[in-house]
Amino acid sequence: MSVQTLYTAATGMEAMETKLDVIANNLANINTTGFKKDRANFEDLLYRTEVHPGVKDANQTPTAVGTQVGLGVRVTSTQTDQRQGTLQQTGRELDVAIQGKGYLRVLDPSSQQTMYTRAGNLDINADGQLVIGSASVGRLIDPPIQIPNDATAISISGNGEVMVRVPGQTELALQGQIQMAQFVNPDGLQKTGENMYLQTDASGPEQVGTPGDQGIGEIRQGNLEASNVEPVQELIDLITTQRAFELNSQAVQAGDQIMQNISNLRRF
């Protein structure tokens, strides 16, 4: 029926619109530190079965195929690509990148929740504590690390040890240890914006450890992890999605034209 064509094609247009939203977000965050691109997944909807496969014919012989007409498509999920982004050298002593799996642990001051991030653009707040660089919210590294006001040099090792040099001392002094977390299912983390994630039942509980141990990635000082968005692939996906949307809209137009032709039929 041409009416069903309209509904089926409409589901395709809606699904392609969602995929376009995902691609647009990937492209918009192409320069976002630690950003992981997303992918839209699809599944077909229910089928209108007119003849079941295996139904016996007049000779009592099971048919090889049946007659089933699909009713469209829908988006089942958006899945995050967890592949490593390129490390970009900045030379800034408070910039850190994670090489491997894991997330930095930070404490949100308003909710007192532990949050997680791959963005390592650290800074020092007015109280001398290490925070994630943000213009709106000062989220402390968890556990907190205090940096002396007169520190002349800061060194962050691959295993997360934060050491500083102060006037009158030649040796670096240990000030704290960066702890990191990893998850059984990182795709299950809830994205909250501002490069932050929250633990959920889908992600499983956090597994806290020292960088470099138990499969957790290492810290690279003076670097930042770039987005893992691939511009060429995203542009290809953008074009194919746009064409798929146009094809579904043409199916809507074809179904509408058929309905017009049927309504114009006259009895003689």
N, C-alpha and C positions, 0 to 999 in steps of 0.2 A: 504494500500500500504506500502511496506517495506521502500520506500523512506520517507514517513511520519513518520515511526517509528524512523528513524535516527534523524529527526528534533525534534520530541517530546522528545525523550530520551536526546537529547542535552540540551533542556531547563531544564530538571531535573538535569543534571550534573552542569549546570551553576548556578542554584538555590542552590544546595548543596554546591558548591564552595563558594558562598556568605555566606551561613550559617557557613561554616568552618572558614571563615575570622572573623565572629562575635564571634564565640566561642574562636578562638585564641586570639582575643583582650581581651575578658573577662579573660582568663587565664593569659595573659601577665600582666594584671592590678590587679591581685589578692591581691597585697600588696600596691596598690595605695590608698592614703588617700582620703576618701570621694567618691571613684569611685562607680558608679551605673552600673550594668551589663545590656547588651542589649540582645534583642531577635529578631530573624528574623521572619517576618510574610509572609505567602505565599497565593497565590490565583491561581485557575485554569484559563487557557486561553480559547479562543473561542472554540466552538464545531462545528464539521462538521456534519450537520443534514442530514441524508439520508431519514429518515421517521419521520415526526413530530408526537409527541404524540397527540392522539385524532383524527387522520385521520380515516375516515370511510372506513371500509372494503367492500367486495363485497355485503354484506347484509345490508349496510348502518348503521352498528353499529360502534360507535367510538372505536378505539383501546385503550387499557389501557396504553400501553407504546409505545415509538418510538425507533428509532435507531439513537443514537448520539455518535460520537467518539470525545473525547477530544484531544486538540492539545498541551497540555503541561502545564507548571507551570511557575510562575515568583515570584520574591520577591516584595511584595507590600510596605513594610516598615521595619524599625528596631525600636523596641519599648523599651524604657528604663524602667527597674524595679526600681521604686522609694522607695522600702522598706528600712527601717532603717538599717544601718550597725551597727555592734557591737562597743560599745564604749570601747576603750583601754586606760587604765590609764597610763599616762606618768610622771605625777608629775611636768612637766615643766610649769611654770606660764604663758608662752605665747602660750601654746597649748590650743585650745578651740574646742569643738565638739558641733554640733547642735543636740539636742534631740527633734525630731519632724520635722515638715515641715519648709521650708524656706532656704534661701541662704544668705551668707555674701555678702555685696555690696563692690566692689573694683573698683578703677579708673585706667584704662590703660593709662600710661603716653604718649604713642605714638599717639593713636587715640583719647584720651580724652573721650572714651566711658565708660559707667558703665558696668562692667562685674559682674558675679555671680559665687560663688563657695561654695562647701560644705567642702573644705579642710581648716582646721583651724590652720595650722602650721604658726602662726604669728611670726614676728620678728621686730626689730627696725633698721631703716636705719641710715645713717650717720647724718641725720638732726633730729633724735629723733622722727620720725613718725612711727606709726604702719603700717607694710606692710605684704603682704602674702609672706612667705619664698620662694624665687626663685633664682636660680643661674644666670638667664638671664635677668629677667625683675622685676623692683621694683614697684609693684602695691600697691598703697595706699588704706588703708581702707577708705571707703566713708560713712559718712563724716570723714575728717582727724582727727586723735587723736595724740596729741603731748605728748611724755613721757619725763620728765626732765632727764637731763644727770646724775644727782646725785640720782636718785630714788633708794631706797634700797629694795623696795617690790612693786609688782604690783598685784592687785586683780581685777578680772573680775567677776561680779556677774551674776546670772542667767538671769537677764533682760538686760544684756549688759553694765552695768555701769563699766567704767574703772577707778579705784582708785589707787593712788600711795602713798607711804610714802617716805619722804625725810628726810635727817639728821636734827635733831633739832625739829622734830614734832613727836608726838605720835599717832595722828589720821591720818587716810587715807584721802586724798584729791581727790575730783572728778576731773578727767581730760577730760572725754568725754563719749559719749554714742554710743555704737555700734548699728547701724540700720540694719535691715534685710529686705529681700523682699521675697514675695511668688507670685505664678502665678496660674491662673485658670487652665492652662494646662501646667504643667512643662515638659511633653513629647515634647512640641513644642519648647523648648529652643534649640538653635544651639550650638553644642559642637565645641569648638575651640581648644581643647587640653590644656595642662598645667593645668588641673582641672578647666577650665573656661567654662562658658556658656554666650551666648548672647541672649537678648530678641528678639523675632520675632513676626510677626503677628499671628502665630499659638499659641504662648504661651499666648498672651494677654499682656496688660500693667502690669508693676510691681505694687504690692501692698506693699508699704513700711510701716513698723511698728516697734515697740519695741519688742524684744524677749519676748515671753510669752504672748503677747497680740494678739487678733484678729486671733487666730489659728496658729500663728507663733511659732516655737519651741523655747526652752530655750537654753541658753549657759551653757556648762559644762566646767569649767576651769580645766586644768591639764589632759585633755583627748583628744583623736583624734578619729574620726569616721573611722572605718576600711571599706574596700570594702565589698559590700554585695554579692560578687561572692561565690557560693557554689561549691567547687572543685569536690565533688562526682557527683553532678548533671551535671556539665559541662563535666566531663569525660564520663558520660553515653550519653549525647547529642553528644559528639565527636564520640563515637563508632557508634551510630545509624546513624549519618550523613555520616560517612565514608562508612558504609554498603549500605546506600541508593545511594551514589555516585557509588559504585561498581555495584549495581543492574542496574542502568541506563547505565553504560558503557557496561554491558553484553547485555542489550537491543540493543545498537548500534551494537555490534558484531553479535547478532542474525539477525538483519535487514540486515547487510552487507552479512551474509552467505546466506540468502534467495535470495538476489539480485544476488549473484554469481551462486546459483543453477538455477535461472531463465535464466541467460545469457548463461548457459551451455546446455540448452535444444536444441535439434536438431529435425528438421522435417524429417520424413521418408516416 
